[in-house]
Amino acid sequence: MWEKLRSIWTVPDLRNKILFTLGMLILCRVLAHITIPLTGEERTALVALFQGKTDPNLGQLLGLLDIFSGGSLQTFSIVALSVYPYITATIVMQLLQPIIPALQNLASQGEAGRLRFSQITRWVTVPLAFLQAVGQCALYQQQNVLKHFSLVDPQYALQSYSILFSLTAGVLVLVWFGELITEKGIGNGISIVIFGNIVSRIPNTVHQGYVSATSSGGNGSGIVSIGIFVLIALVTLVAIVYIYLGQRRIPVQYPTKRMVGRGLLVGSAQTTYIPMQVNSAGMIPLIFAQSMMLFPAVISKFLTTSSITWLKDASIWVSTWLVNPGLWYYWLIYGLLVVAFTYFYAYVMWQQQNIPENLQKQGAFIPGYRPGQPTSDYLYAILNRITLGGALFLGIIAVLPFIANVGGSQLLGTASLLIVVGVVLDTVRQLESQMVMRNYSGFLS
């Protein structure tokens, strides 16, 4: 392994790519420490909010989101929103592609269409980032973190809009860094940025787990809790790698002809395969499900101060009994949503690829099945079976934060593990391809 790492470092352009990626990650962490100016009282209220002193349920929900921002949400830095408005815009554009014919035409125009599609996605990111910034600031205002936030009061409007524009600009800067990493570095830039945020929280998470375990008592139960947590985390990590790499390979034959002698064409068939991933949706279902569970929680927090009695009572009931992360059925609903969204996203992505029609156009076929509808039915049947396994797996690990806790603190973020494993595997694959291109034996071999 050390010999492989040394061989990577001896390749100048590959070494420059790695250094460039690390440099961009350092810049991201520097931005994470540039905070929105708050008074001492507001800063104290922000710390109390994330510690769950003012509202334990809301503090726990914000703590889950804070993991993906690398602690920027808790410190309220200019990159507190991370790159998730861009991810939301990407998901929206993918879902709109089969609905809007113009977007479908862009997808069929090759590289030029892909660049145009990416540009539209960046445009959609701007209003989404601004709206998310408004929602975040309004939530902080309700929790007395921002005491003078107002978009209509002339006395505070300039300060308020400055905060909103700073948060929106922070999202766009991170997206720009991610695209620079994709172009000049190693790996997918947006994923690398999120990976850096998650990894930066590991020391704090380990410290939190240690404090929670040791404060649970001196009879050794804390050490046992840490041991069980580490065991569950390792088993989950191995399972994620196994499912992430799992695929069903469908054999496909492409007819070819070669010249033999004087003008004699001899037909033959070239066999390849279609790799159908067990977890083709990645972590997208977890994002969808978290958004669905977070939306009523945030709305109910806004309406708890309503002057309408029945609306106030309904909001209190929703936040107490429906979207309370401390209740077991909250996580059951969350797991079921993950399963449903896994099927939904897998079917959407499969329809966009349109593999049966493309095979028929190329004259290719699956042995034993006629081109056209029989091939489509066969592939959809396989998609149903393998997606069931991937959906159940995602649903199970989605509820692990409720099961694997240390001292009452939910530390095992399965979405974080999915991102980390996916980014590491993709980056290693790119390193492998770069080494093979340079006539080396490769990074994994």
C-alpha positions in Angstrom: 0.0 0.0 0.0 2.8 2.4 0.9 4.5 1.6 -2.4 1.3 2.5 -4.2 1.0 5.8 -2.4 4.6 6.6 -3.2 4.1 5.9 -6.8 1.1 8.2 -6.9 3.1 11.0 -5.3 5.9 10.6 -7.9 3.5 11.5 -10.8 3.7 15.4 -11.0 0.3 16.1 -12.5 -1.4 13.6 -10.2 0.3 15.1 -7.2 -0.8 18.5 -8.3 -4.4 17.4 -8.5 -4.3 16.0 -5.0 -2.6 19.1 -3.6 -5.2 21.3 -5.4 -8.0 19.3 -3.9 -6.6 19.6 -0.4 -6.1 23.3 -0.9 -9.7 23.8 -1.8 -10.8 21.9 1.2 -8.6 24.1 3.4 -10.2 27.2 1.9 -13.7 25.7 2.6 -12.7 25.3 6.3 -11.4 28.8 6.4 -14.8 30.1 5.1 -16.5 28.0 7.8 -14.8 30.1 10.5 -16.0 33.4 9.0 -19.2 33.9 11.0 -22.2 36.3 10.8 -21.7 39.0 13.4 -23.8 38.3 16.5 -24.0 40.0 19.9 -22.9 38.1 23.0 -26.5 37.5 24.0 -27.4 36.2 20.5 -24.3 33.9 20.4 -25.3 32.5 23.8 -28.9 31.8 22.5 -27.4 30.0 19.5 -25.3 27.7 21.6 -28.3 27.0 23.9 -30.4 26.2 20.8 -28.0 23.5 19.5 -27.5 22.1 23.0 -31.3 21.6 23.2 -31.8 23.8 26.2 -34.5 26.0 24.6 -36.1 23.2 22.5 -34.7 19.7 22.6 -36.5 18.5 19.5 -35.5 21.4 17.4 -31.9 21.2 18.7 -31.7 17.6 17.7 -33.0 18.3 14.2 -30.6 21.1 13.7 -27.8 19.0 15.1 -28.4 16.4 12.3 -28.3 19.1 9.7 -25.2 20.6 11.3 -23.2 17.5 10.6 -23.4 18.1 6.8 -22.3 21.7 7.1 -19.2 20.9 9.1 -20.4 22.8 12.2 -21.0 26.0 10.1 -24.7 26.0 11.0 -24.0 25.9 14.7 -21.5 28.8 14.4 -23.7 30.6 11.9 -20.9 31.2 9.4 -21.3 32.5 5.9 -21.3 28.9 4.5 -23.9 27.7 7.0 -26.2 26.4 4.2 -23.3 24.3 2.7 -24.1 23.1 -0.8 -27.5 21.7 -0.1 -29.4 24.3 -2.1 -27.4 23.2 -5.1 -28.1 19.5 -4.4 -31.8 20.4 -4.1 -31.7 22.3 -7.4 -30.0 19.2 -9.0 -32.6 16.9 -7.8 -35.4 19.2 -8.9 -33.9 19.4 -12.4 -33.5 15.7 -12.7 -37.2 15.2 -11.7 -38.3 17.9 -14.2 -36.3 16.4 -17.0 -38.9 13.7 -18.1 -41.7 16.3 -17.7 -40.3 19.3 -19.6 -39.5 18.4 -23.3 -36.9 21.2 -23.5 -34.8 19.6 -20.7 -35.1 16.3 -22.5 -33.7 17.8 -25.6 -30.7 19.3 -23.7 -29.9 15.8 -22.4 -29.7 14.5 -25.9 -27.3 17.2 -27.2 -24.2 15.7 -25.7 -21.5 17.7 -24.0 -23.0 21.1 -25.0 -26.4 20.1 -23.6 -24.9 18.9 -20.4 -23.1 22.2 -19.9 -26.3 24.1 -20.6 -28.2 21.9 -18.1 -25.5 22.6 -15.4 -25.8 26.3 -16.0 -29.6 26.2 -15.6 -29.1 24.2 -12.4 -26.8 26.9 -11.0 -29.4 29.6 -11.8 -32.0 27.6 -9.9 -29.6 27.3 -7.0 -29.6 31.1 -6.4 -33.3 31.6 -5.5 -33.4 28.3 -3.5 -30.3 29.4 -1.5 -31.9 32.8 -0.8 -35.2 31.1 0.3 -33.4 28.7 2.5 -31.4 31.6 4.0 -34.7 33.4 4.8 -36.2 30.3 6.5 -33.0 29.8 8.5 -32.9 33.4 9.7 -36.6 33.5 10.5 -36.1 30.3 12.6 -33.2 31.9 14.4 -35.2 35.0 15.0 -38.0 33.0 16.6 -35.4 31.4 18.9 -34.0 34.8 19.8 -30.7 34.2 18.0 -31.4 37.1 15.6 -33.2 39.8 17.6 -33.2 42.5 14.9 -34.0 40.5 11.7 -36.6 42.2 9.6 -37.0 42.5 5.8 -39.5 45.5 6.0 -38.3 47.6 9.0 -36.1 50.3 7.5 -33.9 50.3 10.7 -32.9 46.6 10.3 -33.6 45.9 6.6 -30.0 46.6 5.4 -28.5 44.4 8.1 -31.0 41.6 7.4 -30.5 41.6 3.6 -26.7 41.7 4.1 -27.0 38.5 6.1 -29.2 36.8 3.5 -26.9 37.8 0.6 -23.9 36.6 2.6 -25.4 33.2 3.1 -26.5 33.0 -0.5 -23.0 34.0 -1.7 -21.5 31.3 0.6 -23.5 28.6 -1.1 -22.3 29.8 -4.6 -18.7 30.0 -3.5 -18.8 26.4 -2.2 -20.4 25.3 -5.5 -17.6 27.1 -7.4 -15.0 25.4 -5.3 -16.6 22.1 -6.0 -16.6 22.6 -9.7 -12.9 23.6 -9.6 -12.2 20.4 -7.7 -14.0 18.4 -10.4 -12.1 20.2 -13.2 -8.6 20.4 -11.7 -8.6 18.0 -8.8 -9.5 14.5 -7.9 -13.1 13.2 -7.4 -16.5 14.8 -7.6 -16.1 18.3 -6.3 -19.5 18.7 -4.6 -19.2 15.4 -2.9 -15.6 16.2 -1.8 -16.9 19.4 -0.2 -19.6 17.6 1.8 -17.0 14.9 2.6 -14.7 17.5 4.1 -17.5 19.0 6.2 -18.4 15.6 7.6 -14.8 14.6 8.4 -14.2 17.9 10.1 -16.9 17.0 12.7 -15.3 13.6 13.6 -13.2 14.9 16.5 -16.2 16.7 18.0 -18.4 13.7 17.5 -15.8 11.4 19.3 -15.5 13.9 22.1 -19.3 14.1 22.4 -19.6 10.3 22.6 -16.9 10.1 25.2 -18.4 12.7 27.4 -21.9 11.2 27.0 -20.6 7.7 27.9 -18.5 8.7 30.9 -21.3 10.9 32.3 -23.7 7.9 32.3 -22.1 6.4 35.3 -18.9 4.9 36.7 -20.0 1.3 36.6 -18.5 0.5 33.2 -21.7 0.9 31.3 -20.3 3.8 29.4 -17.4 1.8 28.1 -19.8 -1.0 27.1 -22.0 1.6 25.3 -18.9 2.9 23.3 -17.9 -0.7 22.4 -21.4 -1.5 21.2 -21.5 1.7 19.2 -18.2 1.1 17.6 -19.2 -2.5 16.7 -22.5 -1.3 15.1 -20.6 1.4 13.2 -18.1 -1.1 11.8 -20.8 -3.5 10.7 -22.8 -0.7 9.1 -19.7 0.5 7.3 -19.0 -2.9 5.9 -22.6 -3.3 4.9 -22.7 0.1 3.1 -19.6 -0.8 1.1 -21.1 -4.2 0.2 -24.4 -2.7 -0.9 -22.8 0.2 -2.6 -20.6 -2.1 -4.8 -23.4 -4.7 -5.3 -24.8 -5.0 -8.8 -26.6 -7.4 -11.1 -24.9 -7.8 -14.4 -27.3 -8.4 -17.3 -25.6 -10.0 -20.4 -26.1 -8.1 -23.6 -25.0 -9.1 -27.1 -24.1 -6.5 -29.8 -24.0 -7.8 -33.4 -20.8 -7.1 -35.2 -19.4 -7.9 -38.7 -15.9 -8.4 -39.8 -14.3 -8.7 -43.2 -12.9 -12.1 -44.2 -11.1 -12.6 -47.5 -12.4 -10.7 -50.5 -15.5 -8.8 -49.6 -16.9 -11.7 -47.4 -18.7 -10.4 -44.2 -18.9 -12.8 -41.3 -21.3 -12.0 -38.5 -20.4 -12.4 -34.9 -21.7 -11.1 -31.5 -19.8 -9.1 -28.9 -21.0 -9.8 -25.4 -21.1 -7.2 -22.7 -23.3 -6.5 -19.7 -25.6 -3.9 -18.1 -24.6 -3.2 -14.5 -27.7 -2.6 -12.4 -26.8 -1.2 -9.0 -28.5 -2.6 -5.9 -28.4 1.0 -4.5 -28.8 3.1 -7.6 -30.4 5.9 -5.7 -27.4 6.5 -3.4 -28.3 8.8 -0.5 -30.9 10.8 -2.3 -33.8 9.0 -0.6 -32.4 10.0 2.8 -32.3 13.6 1.7 -35.9 13.4 0.5 -37.1 11.7 3.6 -35.3 14.2 5.9 -36.8 17.1 4.0 -40.3 15.6 4.4 -39.8 15.1 8.1 -38.1 18.5 8.7 -40.6 20.6 6.8 -43.6 20.1 9.2 -41.2 20.4 12.1 -40.0 23.8 11.1 -43.5 25.0 10.0 -45.0 23.9 13.4 -42.2 25.9 15.2 -43.3 29.0 13.4 -47.0 28.5 14.1 -46.6 27.8 17.8 -46.7 31.6 18.4 -49.8 32.1 16.3 -52.7 34.2 17.8 -55.2 31.7 16.4 -55.9 29.2 19.2 -56.7 26.1 17.2 -53.7 26.7 14.9 -51.4 27.1 17.9 -52.7 24.0 19.5 -52.3 22.0 16.3 -48.7 23.2 15.9 -47.8 22.2 19.4 -49.4 18.8 18.9 -47.5 18.2 15.7 -44.1 19.2 17.2 -44.7 17.2 20.3 -46.3 13.9 19.0 -45.6 13.8 15.2 -42.2 15.2 14.4 -40.4 14.5 17.7 -37.1 12.6 17.0 -37.3 11.2 20.5 -40.3 9.0 19.6 -39.9 5.6 18.0 -42.7 6.0 15.4 -40.9 9.2 14.1 -38.1 6.9 13.0 -40.5 4.3 11.7 -42.2 6.9 9.5 -38.7 8.1 8.4 -37.6 4.6 7.5 -40.8 4.0 5.4 -40.3 7.3 3.6 -36.8 6.2 2.7 -38.0 3.0 1.3 -40.7 4.7 -0.8 -38.3 7.4 -2.1 -35.7 4.7 -3.0 -38.2 3.1 -5.4 -39.4 6.5 -6.7 -35.9 7.8 -7.5 -34.7 4.5 -8.9 -37.6 4.4 -11.4 -37.2 8.0 -12.3 -33.5 7.5 -13.1 -34.2 4.3 -15.0 -36.8 5.9 -17.2 -34.4 8.7 -18.0 -31.7 6.2 -19.2 -34.3 4.5 -21.5 -32.0 1.4 -21.8 -34.5 -0.9 -23.6 -35.1 1.5 -26.4 -31.4 2.3 -26.8 -30.6 -1.4 -27.0 -33.2 -1.9 -29.7 -31.9 1.0 -31.8 -28.3 -0.4 -31.6 -29.5 -3.9 -32.6 -28.4 -5.3 -29.3 -30.4 -7.9 -27.3 -30.5 -9.8 -24.1 -30.1 -13.6 -24.8 -33.5 -15.3 -24.4 -35.6 -12.1 -24.7 -36.9 -10.3 -27.8 -36.1 -6.6 -28.2 -38.8 -4.1 -27.3 -41.5 -4.7 -24.7 -40.3 -8.2 -23.6 -36.8 -6.8 -22.8 -38.3 -3.8 -21.0 -40.5 -6.1 -18.8 -37.5 -8.3 -18.0 -35.4 -5.4 -17.0 -38.2 -3.8 -14.9 -38.7 -7.2 -13.1 -35.0 -7.2 -12.2 -35.1 -3.6 -11.1 -38.0 -4.4 -8.8 -36.1 -7.2 -7.1 -32.8 -5.5 -6.6 -34.3 -2.2 -5.6 -36.3 -4.0 -2.9 -33.0 -5.1 -1.3 -31.5 -1.6 -1.6 -34.6 0.1 -0.3 -34.9 -2.2 2.8 -31.2 -1.7 3.5 -31.5 2.1 3.4 -34.7 1.9 5.5 -32.9 -0.1 8.2 -29.8 2.0 8.4 -32.0 5.2 8.4 -33.3 4.2 11.8 -29.9 3.3 13.2 -29.3 6.7 14.8 -32.3 6.0 17.0 -30.9 2.5 17.9 -27.2 3.3 18.1 -26.9 6.0 20.7 -24.4 6.7 23.5 -25.6 8.2 26.7 -28.8 9.4 24.9 -26.9 11.1 22.1 -27.5 9.9 18.6 -24.1 9.9 17.0 -24.3 7.4 14.2 -25.3 9.4 11.1 -26.0 6.8 8.4 -26.4 9.5 5.7 -22.9 10.7 6.7 -21.5 7.2 6.4 -23.1 6.8 2.9 -21.5 10.0 1.7 -18.1 9.2 3.2 -18.1 5.6 1.8 -19.3 6.8 -1.6 -16.8 9.6 -1.9 -13.9 7.4 -0.8 -14.8 4.6 -3.3 -15.3 7.1 -6.2 -12.0 8.8 -5.4 -10.1 5.6 -5.2 -11.6 4.6 -8.6 -10.4 7.8 -10.1 -6.9 7.3 -8.7 -7.0 3.8 -10.1 -7.9 5.0 -13.6 -5.3 7.8 -13.4 -2.6 5.2 -12.5 -3.6 2.8 -15.2 -3.6 5.6 -17.8 0.1 6.2 -16.9 1.0 2.5 -17.4 1.2 1.8 -13.7 -0.2 -1.4 -12.2 -2.9 0.6 -10.5 -3.9 1.6 -7.0 -6.0 -1.4 -6.1 -4.2 -4.1 -7.9 
